[in-house]
Amino acid sequence: MTGTTLLASLPMYDWPEVRDETLGLWAQIRDGARARGLALPDEITAPDWGAIDAYWRDPALVFSQTCWGPLGLGLIAHLLPLAQPDYSAFLGGRGPFYRSAVIARAETALDLGLTADVPVPDHPDAELPDGLLDGQRFGLNGRESLSGYLALEADLGADPLVLAEDVLDTGGHRGSVIAVAQGRADVAAVDCRSWDLARRVEVNAIGLRVVGWTAERPGLPYVTSRATDPQTADILRQHLFSMGCHPVAAGRDA
């Protein structure tokens, strides 16, 4: 890709209130890779979410992060997973694995017989109340989202869009938190790192309850385009490992 302007981004948790943290993480990735002889862009850019599919497929994408949902639905042909970040710092995370917190307002939690947050299970399986979506409005952040939809579908053994009385498209995890808090949705699944961010910076998260947890699954991997040359990909991979990231699960990077 000589002469090509390389693209780099960290879009999945880049909330405005923690922009400095995102930029700090990029500096750590960029500068460490440069010390290994690899030239990366000075700055990350924010992709246009209205054209995100074309962005993910751009052969100039040298570094980014995405979800296993869209990867499993076809993006794996265009993106090479490099490594799994460590989620241990977040409630519901364990090494390369994460869960989604299933959130609701206090009155909905009481209807489910819950008077306190459901603790993170001490096993890798889901912990979900019976009748979770009966008569409820489900806040859907995206039909390709593993954490916001596909994981819950797998753990419930049925489509949440069918189980729920109604569905609201929220457009993202933060949108789901706000929709539940404002009463436009009753239940939503929010990945544990986004839930951590919401508890830190989103006032609408105050008072929401965790009524369940999805099962452990591999977290959002760091990726590069499959057009990236193998040496560059290997340098990125080795540097990410040196930062405490984990190898991609066998069979997932094919």
C-alpha positions in Angstrom: 0.0 0.0 0.0 2.8 2.4 -0.8 1.6 5.9 -1.1 -1.8 5.1 0.6 -3.0 7.2 3.5 -3.5 4.7 6.3 -6.6 4.8 8.4 -6.6 4.2 12.2 -9.4 4.4 14.7 -10.5 3.3 18.2 -14.2 3.9 17.8 -16.0 1.4 20.0 -15.6 3.2 23.4 -14.6 6.7 22.2 -17.2 8.6 24.3 -16.6 12.4 24.3 -16.0 12.5 28.1 -13.2 10.0 27.8 -11.6 11.2 24.6 -8.3 11.8 26.4 -8.2 8.2 27.5 -8.8 7.1 23.9 -6.0 9.3 22.6 -3.7 8.0 25.4 -4.4 4.4 24.4 -3.7 5.3 20.7 -0.4 7.0 21.7 0.6 3.8 23.5 -0.2 1.6 20.5 1.3 4.0 17.9 4.5 4.8 19.8 5.2 1.2 20.8 4.6 0.0 17.2 6.9 2.8 15.9 9.6 1.7 18.3 9.4 -1.7 16.6 9.9 0.0 13.2 6.3 0.4 12.1 4.9 3.7 10.8 1.4 4.4 12.0 -0.8 7.5 11.6 -0.2 10.3 14.1 -3.9 10.6 14.8 -6.9 8.3 14.9 -10.0 9.4 13.0 -13.7 8.9 13.9 -15.4 6.8 11.2 -18.8 7.9 9.8 -21.2 5.4 11.4 -23.6 6.0 8.5 -21.0 4.5 6.2 -19.3 2.1 8.7 -19.5 -1.0 6.4 -17.5 0.7 3.7 -15.0 2.0 6.3 -14.5 -1.5 7.7 -13.9 -2.8 4.2 -11.3 -0.1 3.2 -7.9 -1.8 2.5 -6.2 1.3 4.0 -7.5 0.5 7.5 -4.3 -0.4 9.4 -5.8 -0.5 12.9 -9.2 -0.4 14.5 -11.5 -2.3 16.9 -14.8 -3.9 16.0 -17.4 -6.4 17.3 -17.6 -10.1 16.7 -21.2 -9.6 15.7 -20.5 -8.0 12.3 -17.3 -10.0 11.9 -19.4 -13.2 12.1 -21.9 -11.8 9.7 -19.3 -11.3 6.9 -16.7 -8.7 7.9 -14.2 -11.4 8.8 -13.5 -11.6 5.0 -12.2 -8.0 5.1 -10.8 -7.7 8.6 -8.0 -9.7 10.4 -8.4 -9.9 14.2 -5.0 -9.2 15.8 -5.6 -9.6 19.5 -8.1 -9.4 22.3 -7.9 -6.5 24.8 -8.1 -7.4 28.5 -11.5 -6.7 30.1 -10.6 -7.6 33.6 -10.8 -3.9 34.8 -14.5 -3.9 34.1 -17.3 -5.5 36.2 -18.3 -8.4 34.0 -15.0 -8.8 32.3 -12.4 -11.5 32.7 -9.2 -11.5 30.7 -10.2 -11.6 27.0 -13.9 -12.3 27.9 -16.7 -9.9 28.5 -20.4 -10.0 29.2 -23.3 -7.7 28.8 -25.1 -6.2 31.7 -28.9 -6.4 31.2 -30.3 -3.2 32.5 -33.7 -1.9 33.6 -35.3 0.7 35.7 -35.9 -0.1 39.4 -39.7 -0.7 38.9 -39.0 -3.2 36.1 -36.5 -4.9 38.3 -39.1 -5.2 41.1 -41.5 -6.7 38.6 -38.9 -9.4 38.0 -38.6 -10.0 41.7 -35.2 -8.2 42.1 -34.4 -5.7 44.8 -30.7 -5.3 44.0 -28.3 -5.6 41.2 -27.7 -9.2 40.0 -24.0 -9.9 40.8 -21.7 -11.1 38.1 -22.0 -14.9 37.9 -19.1 -17.0 39.3 -19.3 -19.2 36.2 -19.1 -18.5 32.5 -22.8 -19.0 31.7 -25.6 -16.4 31.6 -27.6 -15.3 34.6 -31.0 -14.1 33.3 -34.3 -13.9 35.1 -37.3 -15.9 33.9 -39.7 -13.9 31.8 -37.1 -11.2 31.2 -38.8 -9.7 28.2 -42.4 -10.6 28.9 -44.5 -7.5 28.3 -41.3 -5.3 28.0 -40.0 -2.9 25.4 -36.6 -4.0 24.4 -33.9 -1.4 23.6 -32.0 -2.7 20.6 -28.7 -1.0 19.8 -28.1 -2.9 16.6 -29.1 -6.1 14.9 -25.4 -7.0 14.2 -24.3 -6.3 17.8 -23.1 -9.3 19.7 -23.3 -7.7 23.1 -26.6 -5.8 22.5 -28.6 -8.4 20.7 -27.0 -11.6 19.4 -25.6 -12.7 22.8 -29.0 -12.3 24.4 -30.6 -14.2 21.6 -28.3 -17.1 22.1 -28.6 -17.1 25.9 -32.4 -16.9 25.9 -32.7 -19.4 23.1 -35.1 -17.2 21.2 -35.2 -13.9 19.4 -35.5 -11.0 21.9 -37.4 -9.1 19.1 -40.1 -11.8 19.3 -40.1 -12.3 23.0 -40.5 -8.5 23.8 -43.8 -6.8 23.5 -42.1 -3.9 21.5 -38.7 -2.9 20.3 -37.0 0.5 20.2 -33.9 0.9 17.9 -31.6 3.0 20.1 -28.6 3.2 17.8 -25.9 2.3 20.4 -25.2 1.3 23.9 -25.3 4.8 25.3 -28.6 5.3 23.5 -29.9 2.2 25.1 -29.0 3.4 28.6 -30.7 6.7 28.0 -33.8 5.1 26.5 -34.2 2.8 29.4 -33.7 5.6 31.9 -36.2 7.8 30.1 -38.8 5.1 29.9 -38.8 4.7 26.1 -37.4 1.1 26.6 -37.7 -1.2 29.6 -34.8 -3.6 29.1 -31.5 -3.5 27.2 -28.2 -5.4 27.0 -25.1 -3.2 27.3 -21.6 -4.6 27.1 -19.7 -4.4 30.4 -17.2 -1.8 29.3 -19.9 0.5 27.9 -21.8 0.0 31.2 -18.7 1.0 33.1 -18.5 4.2 31.0 -22.2 4.9 31.5 -21.8 4.6 35.3 -18.9 7.0 35.1 -20.2 9.7 32.8 -23.8 9.3 31.8 -26.2 10.9 34.3 -29.1 8.8 32.9 -27.4 5.6 34.3 -28.1 6.7 37.8 -30.7 4.5 39.4 -30.7 1.8 36.7 -30.5 -1.8 37.9 -28.6 -4.7 36.5 -31.2 -7.5 36.2 -29.0 -10.1 34.6 -25.8 -10.9 32.7 -25.1 -12.6 29.4 -22.6 -15.4 29.2 -18.9 -14.8 28.8 -17.8 -14.3 25.2 -14.6 -13.0 23.6 -14.5 -9.2 23.8 -14.1 -6.7 20.9 -10.9 -7.5 19.0 -8.4 -5.1 17.6 -8.3 -5.6 13.8 -6.5 -4.6 10.7 -7.5 -4.9 7.0 -6.7 -8.2 5.3 -4.9 -6.1 2.8 -2.3 -5.1 5.5 1.0 -6.8 4.8 1.7 -9.8 7.1 4.8 -8.2 8.6 2.9 -5.1 9.7 0.1 -7.3 11.1 2.6 -9.4 13.0 4.4 -6.3 14.5 1.0 -4.9 15.6 0.1 -8.3 17.1 3.3 -8.6 19.0 3.1 -5.1 20.4 -0.5 -5.7 21.5 0.6 -8.8 23.4 3.3 -6.8 25.1 0.6 -4.4 26.3 -1.3 -7.2 28.0 -3.7 -8.2 25.2 -4.6 -11.8 24.5 -4.4 -14.0 21.5 -7.5 -14.4 19.4 -9.4 -17.6 20.1 -8.5 -20.5 17.9 -10.7 -20.5 14.8 -11.8 -16.9 15.0 -9.0 -15.4 12.9 -9.4 -17.6 9.9 
